Amino acid sequence: MAKYGFRSTLARVFEAPEDAAARVPRIEIIGRDEALISGEATLIEYSPGLIRISCGGCDAAFRGDNLYIPAMDHLGMRIFGRITAVEF
């Protein structure tokens, strides 16, 4: 994550994860049925079998069954349903 410069250096000095200081999106997969995206994310495509998002210059696609987004705001979003694949 060297492209973030000062924030990346600050994270190393304080021995913190670089994503904590760099304002980059974070994707957490919780089991097979939930994903949490923290940070700014833009919804590109939405259907029960595919949810595509753009976050921080990276696109991510969540594939599965009965996918839905119960919550989404400027801080992030949650995805529920049977997640079978995540593609970047």
For each residue, the residues with C-beta under 8 A, 3 or more apart:
1: 4 8 18 19 22 24
2: 5 8
3: 8
4: 1 7 8 18 21 22 23 24
5: 2 8 9
6: 9 10
7: 4 10 11 18 21 22 23
8: 1 2 3 4 5 11 12 18 21 22
9: 5 6 12 13
10: 6 7 13 14 21
11: 7 8 14 16 17 18 20 21 22
12: 8 9 15 18
13: 9 10
14: 10 11 21
15: 12
16: 11 20 21
17: 11 20
18: 1 4 7 8 11 12 21 22 24
19: 1 22 24 26
20: 11 16 17
21: 4 7 8 10 11 14 16 18
22: 1 4 7 8 11 18 19
23: 4 7 39
24: 1 4 18 19 39 56
25: 37 38 39 40 41 55 56 58 76
26: 19 37 38 39
27: 35 36 37 55 60 86
28: 35 36 37 38
29: 34 35 83 86
30: 33 34 35 36
31: 34
32: 82 83 84
33: 30 80 81 82 83
34: 29 30 31 78 79 80 83
35: 27 28 29 30 62 78 79 83 86
36: 27 28 30 76 77 78 79
37: 25 26 27 28 41 53 55 60 76 77 78 79
38: 25 26 28 75 76
39: 23 24 25 26 55 56 75 76
40: 25 55 56 74 76
41: 25 37 53 54 55 72 76 77
42: 53 54 55
43: 46 51 52 53 69 72 77
44: 52 53 54 59
45: 50 51 52 61
46: 43 50 51 52 69
47: 50 51 67
48: 65 66 67 68 81
49: 63 64 65 67
50: 45 46 47 61 62 63 67
51: 43 45 46 47 61 62 67 69 79
52: 43 44 45 46 59 60 61 62
53: 37 41 42 43 44 59 60 61 62 77
54: 41 42 44 57 58 59
55: 25 27 37 39 40 41 42 58 59 60
56: 24 25 39 40
57: 54
58: 25 54 55 88
59: 44 52 53 54 55 88
60: 27 37 52 53 55 86 87 88
61: 45 50 51 52 53 85 86 87 88
62: 35 50 51 52 53 67 79 83 85 86
63: 49 50 83 84 85 86 87
64: 49 67 81 82 83 84 85
65: 48 49 81 82 84
66: 48 81 82
67: 47 48 49 50 51 62 64 79 80 81 82 83
68: 48 79 80 81
69: 43 46 51 72 77 78 79 80
70: 78 80
71: 77 78
72: 41 43 69 76 77 78
73: 76 77
74: 40
75: 38 39
76: 25 36 37 38 39 40 41 72 73
77: 36 37 41 43 53 69 71 72 73
78: 34 35 36 37 69 70 71 72
79: 34 35 36 37 51 62 67 68 69 83
80: 33 34 67 68 69 70
81: 33 48 64 65 66 67 68
82: 32 33 64 65 66 67
83: 29 32 33 34 35 62 63 64 67 79 86
84: 32 63 64 65
85: 61 62 63 64
86: 27 29 35 60 61 62 63 83
87: 60 61 63
88: 58 59 60 61
